[in-house]
Amino acid sequence: MKKSFKHFSWLLLLLIPLLIVAGCGKSASKTTTVKVGIMGTDEEIWKPIQKKLAKENITIKLTTFTDYNQPNAALSNHEIDMNSFQHTYFLDAWNKAHKSNLVGIANTYLAPLRLYSKKITKVSQIKKGDQITIPNDSTNEGRALHLLESAGLIKVDPKVTLPTPKNITQNKLNLKITPLDAAQTPRSLSDATAAVINNEFAASAKLNAKKALFQEKVNKDSKPYINILAVNKSDKNKAVFKKIIKAYQTEATKKNIQKAYDGLSIPAWNLKLK
């Protein structure tokens, strides 16, 4: 009996380290946290992605911003690890203006600009001297002016890729085109005849995009306006970002994008533009 007990004791002593190692193995799977900056309207898109990645021990912490000036500053300062709100033209202009080194690593969706009004129902009702507000950041300002040109309201210098109001070459109705912070354009509809408004701010203001006076054309020229996931260049090859891209670019996310924007934003990771 003593021999058996002694033999058992030795076995127990041998097993204890193995049990400890096994226990440590279970707790050793670390959770990686990634802070992602978004505009508020994108929460509906990101919440299912959060749940999916949680199963892979990746915690997505969403930071919501209310204007376009904050997310890239936060990313450059490493307050967040990634943001999802801007298109390539905007990112390029930001890098140039702020001497930053941010890069796009994946496409998300294309959000065509639209011309809205609470006073009229069609472009032909715009009259002499009416005010039209547009986003004032350099890329969306130029994009908005091209939209007004496509609507037949003005003409801009064809030699300028991203025009400003100074590049308007024809304005037969003598329209008062007023640049504003993009977040303020929906509010301007109480005074202005019409406003060119980005999708996320239109959605936040509960504007009906189907009743917009005019929509930006979607073609090969839309490519620089496809929204992207952006990170600091030094971080672009992180394995966790590849997992986030994979979780984002799914059929489920396509449906969520269409739901969040009532079908008016276009999933763009495999979008073919002509």
C-alpha positions in Angstrom: 0.0 0.0 0.0 2.8 2.4 0.9 4.6 1.6 -2.4 1.4 2.3 -4.3 0.8 5.6 -2.6 4.5 6.5 -3.2 4.1 5.6 -6.8 0.9 7.7 -7.1 2.7 10.7 -5.4 5.4 10.6 -8.0 2.9 10.4 -10.8 1.1 13.4 -9.3 4.3 15.4 -9.1 5.0 14.7 -12.8 1.4 15.6 -13.9 1.2 18.9 -12.0 3.6 20.8 -14.4 1.8 19.4 -17.4 -1.5 20.6 -16.0 -0.1 24.0 -15.4 1.3 24.2 -18.9 -2.0 23.1 -20.4 -3.9 25.7 -18.3 -1.5 28.4 -19.4 -2.0 27.4 -23.0 -5.7 28.1 -22.8 -5.2 31.6 -21.3 -2.3 32.4 -23.6 -4.5 33.3 -26.6 -4.2 37.1 -26.3 -6.8 39.5 -27.4 -5.7 42.2 -29.9 -7.4 45.5 -29.6 -7.8 47.8 -32.7 -9.2 51.3 -32.4 -11.1 52.3 -35.5 -12.4 55.8 -36.2 -15.7 56.1 -38.1 -18.5 58.5 -38.8 -21.6 57.8 -36.7 -23.7 56.5 -39.6 -21.2 53.6 -40.1 -21.8 52.0 -36.7 -24.5 49.8 -38.2 -21.9 48.5 -40.7 -19.2 47.9 -38.1 -21.1 46.3 -35.2 -21.5 42.9 -37.0 -17.8 43.0 -37.9 -17.0 43.6 -34.3 -18.9 40.5 -33.3 -17.2 38.4 -36.0 -13.7 39.4 -35.1 -14.3 38.9 -31.4 -14.4 35.2 -32.1 -10.9 35.6 -33.5 -9.7 37.3 -30.3 -9.7 40.7 -32.0 -11.5 43.5 -30.2 -12.6 46.4 -32.4 -13.1 49.6 -30.4 -15.1 52.2 -32.4 -14.4 55.9 -32.0 -17.1 58.0 -33.6 -16.3 61.4 -35.1 -18.7 64.2 -36.2 -16.6 66.0 -38.8 -13.9 65.3 -41.4 -11.1 67.2 -39.6 -10.7 64.8 -36.7 -10.2 61.2 -37.9 -6.9 61.7 -39.7 -5.4 63.8 -37.0 -6.3 61.1 -34.5 -4.7 58.4 -36.7 -1.6 60.4 -37.3 -1.2 60.9 -33.5 -1.8 57.1 -33.0 -4.9 57.8 -30.9 -6.6 55.3 -33.2 -5.1 52.5 -35.3 -7.3 52.8 -38.4 -10.1 55.0 -39.8 -12.9 54.4 -42.2 -14.5 57.6 -43.5 -12.6 59.0 -46.5 -11.9 58.5 -50.1 -8.5 58.5 -51.8 -8.6 62.1 -53.0 -9.3 63.3 -49.5 -6.5 61.2 -48.0 -4.0 62.4 -50.6 -4.9 66.1 -49.9 -4.7 65.5 -46.1 -1.2 64.0 -46.4 0.0 66.9 -48.5 -1.5 69.6 -46.3 -0.3 68.0 -43.0 2.8 66.2 -44.1 1.5 63.0 -42.8 2.1 59.5 -44.0 -1.3 57.7 -44.0 -2.2 55.1 -46.6 -5.3 53.3 -47.8 -5.2 49.5 -47.4 -8.7 48.4 -48.7 -11.8 49.7 -50.4 -15.1 49.9 -48.5 -17.9 51.7 -50.5 -18.6 54.4 -52.9 -21.0 57.2 -51.7 -22.1 59.4 -54.6 -22.7 63.1 -53.7 -26.2 64.5 -54.1 -27.9 67.9 -54.4 -30.7 68.3 -51.8 -33.3 70.9 -51.2 -36.2 71.6 -48.9 -37.6 74.4 -51.0 -37.8 72.9 -54.5 -38.2 69.5 -56.1 -36.1 69.7 -59.3 -33.0 71.4 -60.7 -35.0 73.5 -63.2 -36.6 75.4 -60.4 -33.3 76.9 -59.3 -33.5 80.6 -60.2 -31.2 83.6 -60.5 -29.3 84.5 -57.3 -30.2 81.4 -55.4 -27.7 80.1 -52.8 -26.2 76.7 -53.1 -23.9 75.4 -50.3 -21.1 72.9 -50.9 -18.5 71.1 -48.6 -15.5 73.3 -48.1 -12.7 70.6 -47.9 -10.5 70.8 -51.0 -11.5 67.5 -52.5 -15.3 67.4 -51.9 -15.5 71.1 -52.8 -14.1 70.3 -56.3 -16.3 67.2 -56.5 -19.4 69.3 -55.6 -18.6 71.8 -58.3 -18.3 69.0 -60.9 -21.7 67.8 -59.7 -23.2 71.3 -60.2 -21.6 71.3 -63.7 -23.1 67.9 -64.5 -26.5 69.3 -63.4 -26.1 72.1 -66.0 -25.9 74.9 -63.4 -22.3 76.1 -63.9 -19.2 75.4 -65.9 -15.7 75.1 -64.4 -12.2 75.2 -65.9 -11.6 71.8 -67.5 -7.9 72.0 -66.8 -8.4 72.0 -63.1 -9.0 68.5 -61.5 -10.3 69.8 -58.2 -11.7 73.2 -58.8 -12.7 75.9 -56.3 -15.4 78.6 -56.8 -12.6 80.7 -58.3 -12.4 78.2 -61.2 -16.0 78.7 -62.2 -16.0 79.9 -65.8 -19.7 80.2 -66.3 -22.5 81.0 -63.9 -25.5 82.2 -65.9 -27.9 82.3 -62.9 -25.4 84.2 -60.8 -25.8 81.5 -58.1 -24.3 82.2 -54.7 -22.1 79.1 -54.2 -21.1 79.0 -50.5 -18.5 76.5 -49.2 -19.2 75.3 -45.6 -17.9 72.6 -43.3 -19.3 69.4 -44.7 -21.1 68.7 -41.4 -23.0 72.0 -41.6 -24.4 71.5 -45.1 -27.6 69.8 -44.0 -28.4 72.6 -41.6 -27.9 75.1 -44.4 -31.0 73.8 -46.2 -33.1 76.0 -43.9 -31.7 79.1 -45.7 -30.1 78.0 -48.9 -32.1 76.9 -51.9 -30.0 73.7 -52.2 -26.9 72.0 -50.8 -24.5 69.4 -52.0 -24.3 66.9 -49.1 -22.1 63.9 -48.4 -23.9 60.6 -47.7 -23.1 60.2 -44.0 -24.3 63.8 -43.2 -27.4 63.3 -45.4 -28.1 60.1 -43.6 -27.6 61.7 -40.1 -30.0 64.5 -41.1 -32.5 61.8 -42.3 -32.7 63.3 -45.8 -34.3 61.1 -48.4 -31.7 60.5 -51.0 -34.3 59.3 -53.4 -35.8 62.8 -53.4 -32.4 64.5 -54.2 -32.5 67.0 -57.0 -29.4 65.5 -58.7 -26.9 62.6 -58.1 -23.2 62.4 -59.0 -22.6 60.1 -61.9 -20.9 56.7 -61.1 -18.3 55.8 -63.7 -14.5 55.3 -64.1 -14.0 58.9 -62.8 -15.5 57.8 -59.5 -12.5 55.6 -58.6 -10.6 58.2 -56.5 -13.9 58.8 -54.5 -14.2 55.2 -53.3 -14.0 55.2 -49.5 -11.1 53.3 -47.9 -9.7 51.9 -44.7 -6.7 54.0 -43.8 -3.7 53.4 -41.4 -0.3 54.8 -40.7 2.1 53.6 -43.4 4.5 52.1 -40.8 1.6 49.8 -39.7 0.1 48.8 -43.1 1.5 45.2 -43.1 0.1 44.3 -39.7 -1.5 40.8 -39.8 -4.5 42.0 -37.7 -5.4 44.5 -40.4 -5.6 41.8 -43.0 -8.1 40.0 -40.8 -10.1 43.1 -40.5 -10.2 43.6 -44.2 -11.3 40.0 -44.7 -14.1 40.4 -42.1 -15.2 43.7 -43.7 -15.2 42.6 -47.4 -18.0 40.1 -47.2 -21.5 39.6 -48.6 -22.9 40.3 -45.1 -21.2 43.7 -45.0 -22.6 44.5 -48.5 -26.1 44.0 -47.2 -25.4 46.1 -44.1 -24.0 48.9 -46.3 -27.1 48.8 -48.5 -29.3 48.8 -45.4 -27.5 51.6 -43.5 -27.7 53.9 -46.6 -31.0 52.6 -48.0 -29.2 51.2 -51.0 -27.6 54.5 -52.0 -24.0 53.7 -51.1 -22.3 51.1 -53.2 -20.0 48.3 -51.8 -16.8 48.9 -53.8 -14.1 46.2 -53.1 -15.0 44.4 -56.3 -16.8 47.2 -58.0 -16.2 47.5 -61.8 -16.4 51.1 -63.1 -16.7 51.9 -66.7 
